[in-house]
Structures are given as structure tokens and as C-alpha cells.
């Protein structure tokens, strides 16, 4: 790698215009391919095959064909007076007639036919059944128009069962970039040089997202995949350019020599490649879990990061060679006074043991809420309060109970009336059941089906317990019991993801330990690094549970209220946070090790290493936090969850673990940090990342 960067630096210095032109050409060609000829984002939900709910769904589909129909939407009604008044009955009849005329609508069943009046006849709903399996965006738009035309101050109409398209807004990126620019201006003391990492990251982001649209031609990519890729790629794009520019700026001011670009690329380049490789490997590693949508999510994010790195290495060095004095002589004076890394270095050297104890205790304290984490998938109750789906959800929950939208379809094999009666008696003894429908036999007589309505909502822990209890009845009646429906399917997905998390975490931690052991020729350094990573991960999950699941700070964070934790979020955080954690570990510890080799003194090497890299790491972390946090203020709970988790994770890992615990541990353990048995040193490959 060292030879490559020596060769590349020579080419950049000799042909800067060509290298810059090549970078711009890569951006333009990828943008044309992606935006001009690429596919579109998928609106399909998250599914995992080979789950108990999926097997049950196959049985229902095969044996209850007469009950299998198209997509269903509920038109929820709420009136100030009784819906049974002549005036309101006319409104309902008129609404039914208009809906029945809509394209692809098979049937419209009224509240009178469904016997679903509630709340003193002030609440009811119509069930609209389509001929197609999913409701299209155009059909949703038609429904929205119809209810708007019939809604008034005394007659509220909302929709349940539609899937509003997630709008991928550019606002979070704009906010994140704006904050990042301010941080870079403070860091470099120059508007000109602060703009270079921003420009490079924007061009890299455009290239990365265009590349994803090319991928959509060949596989389904969800809108939240694009948002995740955007937030990760934008953050690392700014950070990687920042580290190159910061090293160039430092060398340029020290030597005023054209060799500054040589030092910047040969010293920082390998570290950037190492850091980018770890996050790409971590993202691709998500496919090892064998869960399709997670594999796609990780792969497209990894592609985006790769393209951002390529653009950074083409744009940033060539621009610095073409404009060697960019922002060098025009420094804003306040930037000289702001040196937070000095404070870190002094604190660490003076109170290393205390810093370690307090930092670890703080992370453990923040992590405590993670002990009652409840995974699930967002439903209409997780939508923003002003959406028609959320309003319909709240109306039905108040009128019919929280479990109204948590219907469980239960099927048993028909093996005689005695077994059927035995099952019906057993199910009545279970807690948390509101209603059980009469038995429905399949046309071939092989199976009997029941519909169960729980008392609790779909993502509640009690609902999950009920699904397990219903399935466990098979031991009592000595017959297979199958449970399906969207609620059961989501519970099975969450269980599978939760069981996959320890496996994925072990893979990531083991990989990180051996990678850092090879890089730093040490056992203690990687051990402290991975313990810190696990602590920051647990603290991150603690924050997510505290805010999203328990509902604290919901108003401040623009969250819709209490909601279960997104079921794939822990796996996602493990993968991405690992890559980002390795960035800071490499940039900080490599500089400390470099100084330790020269001086042999831990305190001096920590002070020098933290002072030289601290400002850049703090700026990089603040940029990542601002980019991720800006996505919290969208109106989509999936994207909000990812933004909040990643922002929290970067804060804990960068500021608490890497800037406090890691250097404090190096100070406490002294020369033992760099101990590696000779026999192990001989068999390990030599990886120079400095």
C-alpha cells in the first residue's frame, strides 16, 4: 500500500488536472447511468422466508382459497353524533357507492354488514377489498381524494391499511452538510479549505446514490436503504476528506513545501483505506446472517462508501496540488484559540485511572435500559400524528382496543371434532385474548381456521407471548398449531434477527480483535478497543430504548411516541458502528504508537498523539453526529431510528471510548500495551497502516 501511494502521489503531482478531470468524469458517468437509466426504489416490506408464520401462510393460501382475497383497506369513520342517524347513513351509503366505482375495487362492505359499530355508535369502518394483492400508489391517491371530499367537521374519515410512500427528502443532507461546514470552518479557520471536504463528499454522495440506482435495475432496494447509504456515505465522505486535508494543512504550514501532499497521502492514505475497508467489510458482513433485505441494505451502503472513497482520492489531492495555498494564509483568528484536544490530553495524563472508571461506569449506566429492549416493525401506530393512518389507528385503538390491528390467524389440522373442541377449550384458557372467531373449515376438510384478536397491540411483549402460547397448544392437543398474519410474521422476523445478533457480534468483535492485533502488534490495544466497542454499542441501544421504546424526549426528537425498536436496528448498528469505531481507533492509536516508538514514554506519546489527531477526530465525530442526527427530524420512524442510533453510537464511541478510555488505558498499562509474544509476532502478517 505504501508503494501504491508513493506512485499515486507522483501521478497527482505530475498530472493534477487529469486526475481531477477523471474524478469529475466518474461522477458524471455514474450520475448519467444511475439517474438516466437506473431503476426505481422498491416499496416492498421486510420479509424473511422459512419462518413459522410463513409456513402457516402457505397452508392458509393452499387450503383456504375461498378466504384468500386481494388487498384490504379500512375506511374508518368517526362522528360527533351517532353514525346511525339518517344523515350519517346517507353519507355512508354515498361513500360506499363512490368507492365501489373505483378501479380494481372488488367489494365495499359497510358497518351494518360487519356489525362493527362502537363507542356508542360513533365509530365504525368500511372494508374495501381489491382485486389485486397490493394497493398501488395511484389507488391510494384515489382513496385519499375520496375521503377528503366526504370529510367535514362532524364526520371524520381516515384510512387504515394503506402504505404511504416514504418520501426521501434532501433536507437532512442539507442540514447535516451545513453543520459540517461550520465545524470545518472552525477546525481549519478558513472558508475556502473547509469547502473542499464538503464538495468532495457531495460529489461522492451523488456518485454513490447514482450507483445504487443502477443496482435497482437488478434487485429490490427499499427507500430506507437509500437513506441509510446516504447518511453513512455522506458522513464518511466528509471525514475521510477531512483527514487528508488536515494532514496536508499541518505539513504545509510546518514546511511550506510542495511535499505536503506527499506526506498527506502516504501517511493518511493507508489509514483511510484501512478505515474504509473495515466499514465496507462490516456492511457486507450483514449478508452472512442469511437475511435477504439486510444483505441488500449492507451491500448498497458498502457500494456507496466505496464510490465515495474513490471520488475523495481523485478530487481532494488533485485540488490541493492545483491550489497549494488554499486557505493557508487566510486563517480566521478564533480557530487558533479552539484546541479541545489539549484539554483531553491533560485530563488523560493527570487522571487516567479515574477517567477510565468514570467513563466505563457512565456507559454501563446509559446501557441499562437496553435490558428490556423490545424488537418489532413499525405499524400505523408509529406514523406521525398528522397522517391519516395514525389517526385511523388511534380511533380504532380507542374504540375497539389496542389489539384491533394485531389479528392472529390460527390454523389446526382437522383430525376429528374432539380435537377441535379440545383446542377451543384450551385457547379460552389463555390470557390476553379479546375475541376468538367461530371455526372455519377448509373446503377439503383438512384444516380448521380461527381468527384471534389480542388485547394488546401488535408490538407489545404480551402479544408475542400470546403467539408463543397459541403455538405451544400443539403439545396439549397433540396436533400442529399454525399461527400467521402480519403480527405473527413480524414477531418471527424480530425473533430471527434477535437470535442472529450474538452471532454477528461475535464475528465482528473477533474480526476487529485480530485486525487490530495485526495492525498494532499488540494484545492489550485490540482488547481494550473491542471492549470499548461493546460498551458503546450497549449504551447506544440504551438510548434507543429510552427514547423510541419508552417514549422519553419524544417531543424534542420529533418522534411519534412510544414504539418498539426497529427489529434490524441492533444488527445495523453493530455493522456500521464497528466500521466507524475502527476509523477513530486507527487514526488515534497509530499516531500514539508512532510517538511511542520514537520516545518510549507513554505520557508523552499520548499527549502528542491526542494533541495532533484530537482536533481532527473531534471535528470528524461532530460532523458524523450532525449528519446522522439530522435524519432524526424526518417523518419516517425507520429513518429516524437509524439516524438516532448512529448519532448516539458515534458520540459514545468517539468521545467516550476512543478519546477517553483508549488513551487512558494506554497510559495505565504503559509499555505492556505494545507487548506481543515473539512466536505470535512471527506468524502474524505485517500490515503497515501508518
C-alpha positions in Angstrom: 0.0 0.0 0.0 2.9 2.3 0.8 4.3 1.8 -2.7 1.0 2.4 -4.3 0.6 5.8 -2.5 4.1 6.8 -3.4 3.3 6.1 -7.1 -0.1 7.8 -6.9 1.3 10.9 -5.2 3.8 11.2 -8.1 1.0 10.9 -10.6 -1.1 13.5 -8.7 1.7 16.0 -8.6 2.6 15.5 -12.3 -1.0 15.3 -13.7 -3.3 17.1 -11.2 -5.7 18.4 -13.9 -6.1 14.9 -15.4 -6.7 13.3 -12.0 -9.3 16.0 -11.2 -10.9 15.6 -14.6 -11.0 11.8 -14.1 -12.8 12.3 -10.8 -15.4 14.7 -12.4 -15.8 12.2 -15.3 -16.5 9.3 -12.8 -19.2 11.5 -11.1 -20.8 12.5 -14.4 -20.8 9.0 -16.0 -22.2 7.3 -12.8 -24.9 10.0 -12.5 -26.0 9.6 -16.1 -26.2 5.8 -15.7 -28.0 5.9 -12.4 -30.4 8.8 -12.8 -30.9 8.3 -16.6 -31.0 4.5 -17.0 -31.3 3.2 -13.4 -34.4 1.6 -11.9 -36.7 2.7 -9.1 -36.9 2.1 -5.3 -39.0 -0.8 -4.1 -41.9 -0.3 -1.7 -41.9 -4.0 -0.6 -41.9 -4.7 3.1 -39.3 -6.6 5.0 -39.7 -10.3 4.7 -37.8 -13.4 5.8 -38.6 -16.8 4.4 -38.8 -20.1 6.3 -40.4 -18.8 9.4 -43.4 -20.4 11.3 -45.7 -17.6 10.2 -44.7 -18.1 6.5 -45.3 -21.9 6.7 -48.7 -21.2 8.2 -49.4 -18.6 5.5 -48.7 -21.2 2.8 -51.1 -23.6 4.4 -53.9 -20.9 4.5 -53.2 -19.9 0.9 -53.3 -23.5 -0.3 -56.3 -24.8 1.7 -58.5 -21.7 2.2 -58.6 -20.4 -1.3 -62.1 -19.0 -0.8 -60.8 -16.8 2.0 -57.8 -15.6 0.1 -58.5 -12.3 -1.5 -56.9 -9.1 -2.6 -55.5 -6.3 -0.5 -57.9 -4.8 2.1 -58.2 -1.2 3.3 -60.4 0.0 6.1 -62.2 3.4 5.8 -62.5 4.4 9.4 -65.5 6.7 10.4 -65.9 8.8 13.5 -68.8 11.1 14.0 -69.7 13.6 16.8 -73.2 12.1 16.8 -74.3 8.5 16.2 -73.4 7.1 12.8 -76.8 5.5 12.6 -78.6 8.9 12.1 -80.4 9.2 8.7 -77.9 11.9 7.6 -74.9 9.9 8.5 -76.3 6.7 7.0 -76.8 8.6 3.7 -73.1 9.7 3.9 -72.0 6.1 4.4 -74.2 4.9 1.6 -72.9 7.6 -0.7 -69.3 6.8 0.3 -69.9 3.1 -0.4 -71.3 3.8 -3.9 -68.4 6.1 -4.9 -65.8 3.6 -3.6 -67.4 0.7 -5.4 -66.9 2.5 -8.7 -63.1 2.9 -8.1 -60.9 0.9 -10.3 -59.8 -2.6 -9.1 -62.1 -2.5 -6.0 -63.9 -5.8 -5.7 -66.2 -5.2 -2.7 -67.1 -2.5 -0.2 -68.6 -3.9 3.0 -70.5 -1.5 5.3 -70.5 -1.2 9.1 -74.1 -2.6 9.1 -72.8 -5.8 7.3 -69.8 -6.1 9.5 -71.6 -5.3 12.8 -68.7 -3.1 13.9 -70.3 0.0 15.4 -68.5 1.0 18.6 -68.2 3.9 21.1 -71.9 4.4 21.3 -72.3 4.0 17.5 -69.9 7.0 16.9 -67.1 4.8 15.4 -67.2 2.2 12.6 -65.4 1.3 9.4 -66.0 0.0 5.9 -63.8 -2.7 4.5 -62.6 -2.2 0.9 -61.3 -5.3 -0.9 -59.2 -5.0 -4.1 -58.8 -7.5 -6.9 -55.0 -7.0 -6.7 -52.8 -8.2 -3.9 -51.3 -4.8 -3.1 -52.7 -1.3 -3.2 -50.8 0.8 -5.7 -49.8 4.5 -5.2 -52.4 5.6 -7.7 -55.1 3.7 -5.9 -54.0 5.1 -2.6 -54.2 8.6 -4.1 -57.7 7.9 -5.3 -58.8 6.8 -1.8 -57.3 9.9 -0.2 -59.2 12.1 -2.6 -62.5 10.4 -1.9 -62.2 10.7 1.9 -61.2 14.4 1.6 -64.3 15.1 -0.4 -66.5 13.4 2.2 -64.8 14.6 5.4 -66.2 17.5 7.4 -66.0 18.9 11.0 -68.6 16.5 12.3 -67.8 13.4 10.2 -64.1 12.3 10.3 -62.9 9.8 7.8 -59.4 8.1 7.9 -57.7 5.3 6.1 -56.1 2.2 7.6 -54.2 -0.4 5.6 -52.7 1.9 3.0 -48.9 2.1 2.7 -47.9 5.7 2.2 -44.8 6.1 0.1 -41.7 7.1 2.1 -40.5 10.5 0.7 -36.7 10.6 0.6 -36.2 14.2 1.4 -33.0 16.1 0.8 -33.5 18.3 3.9 -31.5 16.1 6.3 -28.5 16.1 4.0 -28.7 19.8 3.6 -28.9 20.4 7.4 -26.1 17.9 8.0 -23.8 19.5 5.3 -24.5 23.0 6.7 -23.5 22.0 10.2 -20.5 20.1 8.9 -19.3 23.2 7.0 -19.5 25.3 10.2 -17.4 22.7 12.1 -14.8 22.6 9.3 -14.6 26.4 9.2 -13.9 26.4 13.0 -11.4 23.5 12.6 -9.4 25.0 9.7 -10.1 28.7 10.3 -10.8 29.1 6.5 -13.9 29.1 4.4 -12.0 28.0 1.3 -10.3 24.9 2.7 -13.4 24.0 4.7 -15.4 23.8 1.5 -13.1 21.1 -0.1 -14.2 18.1 2.1 -17.9 19.2 1.6 -17.5 19.5 -2.1 -15.8 16.1 -2.3 -18.4 14.4 -0.1 -21.3 15.9 -2.1 -19.8 14.6 -5.4 -19.1 11.3 -3.8 -22.6 11.1 -2.4 -24.1 11.8 -5.9 -21.9 9.1 -7.3 -22.8 6.6 -4.6 -26.5 7.1 -4.8 -26.4 7.0 -8.6 -24.6 3.7 -8.3 -27.4 2.4 -6.1 -30.0 3.4 -8.7 -28.0 1.3 -11.2 -28.3 -1.7 -8.8 -32.1 -1.2 -8.5 -32.3 -2.5 -12.1 -31.2 -5.9 -10.9 -32.6 -6.2 -7.3 -35.1 -4.6 -5.0 -33.8 -1.7 -3.0 -36.0 0.0 -0.4 -36.2 3.7 0.2 -34.8 3.3 3.7 -31.8 1.5 2.2 -31.1 4.7 0.2 -31.4 6.9 3.3 -29.0 4.7 5.2 -26.5 4.7 2.4 -26.8 8.5 2.1 -26.2 9.2 5.8 -23.3 6.7 6.1 -21.6 7.8 2.8 -22.0 11.5 3.5 -20.5 11.2 7.0 -17.5 9.1 6.0 -17.0 11.1 2.8 -16.6 14.4 4.8 -14.5 12.6 7.4 -12.0 10.9 5.0 -11.5 14.1 3.0 -11.1 16.0 6.4 -8.2 13.7 7.5 -6.4 14.1 4.2 -6.9 17.9 4.2 -6.0 18.2 7.9 -2.7 16.4 7.4 -1.9 18.4 4.3 -2.7 21.7 6.1 -0.5 20.7 9.0 2.5 19.8 6.8 2.1 22.8 4.6 2.1 25.2 7.5 5.1 23.5 9.0 7.3 23.2 5.9 5.7 25.5 3.3 6.8 22.8 0.9 5.2 21.1 -2.1 6.0 17.8 -0.4 3.0 18.4 1.9 0.8 16.4 -0.5 3.3 13.6 -0.4 3.2 13.4 3.4 -0.6 13.7 3.4 -1.2 10.9 1.0 1.5 8.4 2.1 0.8 8.9 5.8 -3.0 9.4 5.8 -4.0 7.5 2.7 -3.3 3.9 4.1 -5.3 4.8 7.2 -8.2 6.0 5.2 -8.1 2.8 3.0 -7.9 0.7 6.2 -10.8 2.5 7.8 -13.0 2.4 4.7 -12.2 -1.3 4.2 -13.4 -2.1 7.7 -16.7 -0.4 7.3 -17.2 -2.0 3.8 -16.4 -5.4 5.2 -18.7 -4.8 8.2 -21.6 -3.8 5.9 -21.0 -6.7 3.5 -20.8 -9.0 6.6 -24.5 -8.3 7.2 -25.2 -10.7 4.3 -23.6 -13.5 6.4 -26.8 -13.6 8.5 -28.7 -15.1 5.6 -31.5 -12.4 5.8 -32.2 -11.1 2.3 -33.2 -7.5 2.9 -30.3 -7.0 5.4 -27.8 -8.3 2.9 -29.1 -5.8 0.2 -29.1 -3.0 2.8 -25.5 -3.7 3.7 -24.4 -4.2 0.1 -25.8 -1.0 -1.3 -24.4 1.0 1.6 -21.0 -0.6 1.1 -21.1 0.3 -2.7 -21.9 3.9 -1.8 -19.0 4.1 0.7 -16.6 2.6 -1.9 -17.6 5.1 -4.6 -17.3 8.0 -2.1 -13.7 6.9 -1.2 -12.8 6.7 -4.9 -14.1 10.1 -5.6 -12.3 11.5 -2.5 -8.9 10.2 -3.6 -9.4 11.7 -7.1 -10.9 15.1 -6.1 -9.1 16.1 -2.9 -5.4 15.5 -3.6 -5.6 16.9 -7.2 -7.4 20.1 -5.9 -4.7 20.6 -3.2 -1.9 20.3 -5.8 -3.7 22.7 -8.2 -4.4 25.2 -5.3 -1.5 24.6 -2.9 -2.2 27.7 -0.8 -5.9 27.1 -0.5 -6.9 28.8 2.7 -3.4 28.6 4.2 -2.7 32.3 4.7 -6.2 33.5 5.4 -6.9 31.9 8.8 -9.8 33.1 10.9 -8.2 34.0 14.2 -10.7 32.2 16.6 -9.6 28.8 15.2 -6.2 29.2 16.9 -7.8 29.5 20.3 -10.0 26.5 20.0 -7.9 23.4 20.8 -10.1 20.9 22.6 -7.6 18.1 22.1 -5.2 19.9 24.6 -7.8 19.5 27.3 -8.3 15.9 26.5 -4.5 15.2 26.7 -4.0 17.0 30.0 -7.0 15.3 31.6 -5.9 11.9 30.5 -2.3 12.2 31.7 -3.4 13.7 35.1 -6.2 11.3 36.0 -6.0 8.2 33.7 -7.4 5.7 36.2 -10.3 8.0 37.2 -11.1 8.7 33.6 -11.3 5.0 32.8 -13.5 4.2 35.8 -15.9 7.1 35.3 -16.2 6.6 31.5 -16.9 2.8 31.8 -19.4 3.5 34.6 -21.2 6.1 32.5 -21.5 3.8 29.5 -22.9 1.0 31.7 -25.4 3.4 33.3 -26.6 4.6 29.9 -26.8 1.0 28.7 -29.2 -0.2 31.5 -32.5 0.5 29.5 -31.3 -1.9 26.8 -32.0 -4.8 29.3 -35.8 -4.5 28.4 -35.4 -4.0 24.7 -38.5 -5.0 22.6 -38.0 -5.5 18.9 -40.7 -5.1 16.3 -41.6 -3.5 13.0 -43.3 -0.1 12.6 -47.1 -0.1 12.1 -49.6 2.7 11.8 -49.2 3.5 15.4 -45.6 4.5 14.6 -46.6 7.0 11.9 -46.6 10.8 12.6 -49.6 12.1 14.4 -50.9 14.1 11.4 -51.1 11.2 9.0 -54.4 9.5 8.1 -53.0 6.1 9.0 -52.0 7.2 12.5 -55.4 8.9 13.1 -57.2 5.8 12.0 -55.0 3.6 14.2 -55.8 5.8 17.3 -59.5 5.9 16.6 -59.7 2.1 16.3 -57.5 1.6 19.3 -59.7 3.7 21.5 -63.0 2.2 20.1 -62.1 -1.5 19.7 -59.0 -1.9 21.9 -55.2 -1.8 21.3 -55.2 -5.3 19.7 -57.6 -4.5 16.9 -54.8 -4.3 14.4 -52.9 -7.3 15.8 -55.1 -10.1 14.3 -53.7 -13.6 14.5 -54.8 -16.3 12.0 -54.6 -19.7 13.6 -54.9 -23.0 11.8 -55.1 -26.6 13.1 -55.2 -29.8 11.3 -58.7 -31.2 11.2 -58.4 -34.6 12.9 -61.9 -35.1 14.3 -64.3 -32.9 16.3 -62.9 -34.0 19.6 -59.5 -32.4 18.8 -61.2 -29.2 17.6 -63.2 -28.9 20.8 -60.1 -29.7 22.8 -58.3 -26.8 21.0 -61.2 -24.4 21.5 -61.3 -25.2 25.3 -57.5 -24.7 25.6 -57.5 -21.4 23.8 -60.2 -20.0 26.0 -57.8 -20.5 29.0 -55.1 -18.3 27.5 -54.7 -14.8 28.8 -54.6 -11.6 26.7 -57.3 -12.7 24.2 -60.1 -10.4 23.5 -62.1 -12.4 20.9 -61.9 -15.7 19.0 -63.9 -16.1 15.8 -66.0 -19.2 15.1 -64.2 -22.0 13.4 -64.0 -22.1 9.6 -63.3 -25.4 7.9 -61.3 -25.6 4.7 -63.1 -26.8 1.5 -61.1 -30.0 1.5 -61.9 -30.6 5.2 -58.2 -30.9 6.2 -57.8 -27.8 8.3 -59.8 -25.5 10.7 -59.1 -21.8 10.9 -59.7 -19.3 13.8 -59.1 -15.5 14.0 -57.8 -14.3 17.3 -57.8 -10.7 18.4 -55.4 -9.9 21.3 -56.0 -7.3 24.0 -52.6 -5.7 23.3 -51.2 -4.1 20.2 -49.1 -5.8 17.7 -45.6 -4.9 19.0 -46.4 -5.4 22.7 -44.4 -8.1 24.6 -47.7 -9.7 25.7 -48.8 -10.2 22.1 -45.5 -12.0 21.4 -46.1 -14.2 24.4 -49.6 -15.0 23.2 -48.3 -16.1 19.8 -45.9 -18.5 21.5 -48.6 -19.8 23.9 -51.0 -20.5 21.0 -48.3 -22.4 19.1 -47.4 -24.3 22.3 -51.0 -25.7 22.5 -49.9 -28.3 20.0 -48.4 -30.3 22.9 -51.8 -30.3 24.6 -53.9 -31.4 21.7 -51.2 -33.5 20.0 -51.7 -31.7 16.7 -49.7 -29.0 14.9 -50.9 -25.4 15.6 -50.0 -22.8 13.0 -50.2 -19.0 13.6 -49.8 -16.4 10.8 -50.9 -12.9 9.9 -48.8 -9.8 9.7 -48.4 -9.6 13.5 -47.1 -13.2 13.8 -44.9 -12.7 10.7 -43.3 -9.5 12.3 -42.7 -11.3 15.6 -41.0 -14.2 13.8 -38.8 -11.8 11.9 -37.8 -10.0 15.1 -37.0 -13.3 16.8 -34.9 -14.4 14.0 -33.0 -11.1 13.9 -32.5 -11.2 17.7 -31.1 -14.7 17.6 -28.7 -13.7 14.8 -27.4 -10.7 16.7 -25.0 -12.6 19.1 -23.5 -14.5 16.1 -23.0 -11.3 14.1 -21.5 -9.5 17.1 -19.0 -12.4 17.8 -17.9 -12.3 14.2 -17.4 -8.6 14.2 -15.6 -8.5 17.6 -13.3 -11.4 16.6 -12.5 -9.8 13.3 -11.8 -6.4 15.0 -9.5 -8.0 17.6 -7.4 -9.9 15.1 -7.3 -6.9 12.6 -6.1 -4.5 15.3 -3.6 -7.1 16.7 -2.1 -7.4 13.2 -2.1 -3.6 12.7 -0.6 -2.6 16.1 1.3 -5.7 17.1 -0.4 -5.8 20.5 -2.8 -7.8 22.5 -4.0 -5.2 25.0 -4.7 -2.4 22.4 -7.3 -4.6 20.5 -8.7 -6.0 23.7 -9.5 -2.5 25.1 -10.7 -1.5 21.7 -13.3 -4.3 21.3 -14.4 -4.0 25.0 -15.0 -0.3 24.4 -16.9 -1.1 21.2 -19.2 -3.4 23.0 -19.8 -0.8 25.8 -20.6 1.9 23.2 -22.9 -0.5 21.4 -24.9 -1.3 24.6 -25.0 2.4 25.5 -26.4 3.2 22.0 -29.1 0.6 22.4 -29.9 2.0 25.9 -30.5 5.5 24.3 -32.7 3.9 21.6 -34.8 2.0 24.1 -35.1 5.1 26.4 -36.3 7.4 23.6 -38.1 5.3 20.9 -39.4 2.4 23.1 -40.0 4.2 26.4 -41.0 7.5 24.7 -38.8 9.8 26.7 -37.7 13.1 24.8 -40.2 12.1 22.0 -41.3 15.7 21.5 -37.8 17.1 21.4 -36.6 14.4 18.9 -39.7 14.7 16.7 -40.7 11.0 17.5 -44.3 9.9 17.1 -44.5 8.4 20.6 -43.7 5.0 22.1 -42.8 2.4 19.6 -40.9 -0.9 19.6 -37.3 -0.8 18.5 -36.8 -1.5 14.8 -36.0 -5.2 14.7 -33.0 -5.0 12.4 -31.5 -1.9 14.1 -29.2 -3.7 16.5 -27.6 -5.7 13.7 -27.3 -2.5 11.6 -25.7 -0.6 14.5 -23.2 -3.4 15.1 -22.1 -3.4 11.5 -21.8 0.4 10.9 -20.6 1.4 14.4 -17.8 -1.2 14.1 -16.5 0.4 10.9 -16.7 3.9 12.3 -15.1 2.9 15.6 -12.1 1.5 13.7 -11.7 4.8 11.9 -11.0 6.7 15.1 -9.1 3.8 16.7 -6.7 3.7 13.7 -6.2 7.5 13.4 -5.6 8.0 17.1 -3.6 4.9 18.1 -1.4 4.9 15.0 -0.2 8.4 15.9 0.3 7.5 19.6 2.2 4.3 18.6 4.3 6.4 16.2 5.3 8.7 19.0 5.9 5.9 21.5 8.3 4.2 19.1 10.3 7.5 19.0 10.2 8.4 22.7 9.4 5.2 24.6 7.3 7.3 27.0 3.5 6.6 27.3 2.5 10.0 28.7 4.5 12.0 26.1 3.2 9.8 23.2 -0.4 10.2 24.4 -0.1 13.9 24.8 1.5 14.2 21.3 -0.9 11.8 19.7 -4.1 13.2 21.2 -2.9 16.7 20.5 -2.1 16.1 16.9 -5.1 14.0 15.9 -7.6 15.1 18.6 -9.0 18.2 16.8 -9.5 16.3 13.6 -11.2 13.3 15.3 -13.4 15.6 17.4 -14.4 17.5 14.2 -14.9 14.3 12.3 -17.1 12.9 15.1 -19.1 16.1 15.4 -19.7 16.0 11.6 -20.9 12.4 11.7 -23.2 13.1 14.7 -24.7 16.2 12.9 -25.2 14.2 9.7 -26.8 11.3 11.4 -28.8 13.4 13.9 -30.3 15.5 11.0 -32.1 12.3 9.9 -33.9 12.1 13.2 -36.1 15.1 12.2 -37.7 13.3 9.2 -41.3 11.9 9.4 -40.4 8.2 8.9 -39.7 6.2 12.0 -37.3 3.7 10.3 -35.0 6.5 9.1 -35.4 8.3 12.5 -34.4 5.2 14.3 -31.3 4.7 12.2 -30.3 8.4 12.5 -30.7 8.5 16.3 -28.9 5.2 16.8 -25.9 6.1 14.7 -25.6 9.6 16.1 -25.6 8.2 19.6 -23.2 5.4 18.7 -20.7 7.8 17.2 -20.9 10.1 20.3 -20.2 7.2 22.7 -17.6 5.6 20.7 -15.6 8.7 19.5 -15.8 10.8 22.6 -16.1 8.3 25.5 -14.3 5.3 24.2 -11.7 6.5 21.7 -10.8 9.9 23.1 -11.1 8.9 26.8 -11.0 5.2 27.6 -8.5 4.1 24.9 -5.7 6.7 25.6 -6.3 6.4 29.4 -5.8 2.7 29.2 -2.6 3.1 27.2 -1.4 5.4 29.9 -2.3 3.0 32.7 -0.8 -0.1 31.0 2.3 1.7 29.7 4.8 -0.5 27.8 2.6 -3.6 28.2 0.3 -2.1 25.6 2.8 -3.0 22.9 3.6 -6.5 24.1 3.1 -9.3 21.6 4.6 -12.8 22.1 7.5 -13.4 19.7 6.0 -16.6 18.4 2.8 -14.8 17.6 4.7 -11.8 16.0 6.4 -14.2 13.6 3.2 -15.9 12.3 1.1 -12.7 12.0 1.3 -10.8 8.7 2.8 -7.4 8.8 0.3 -4.7 8.0 1.6 -1.2 7.9 -1.3 1.3 8.1 0.8 4.3 9.2 
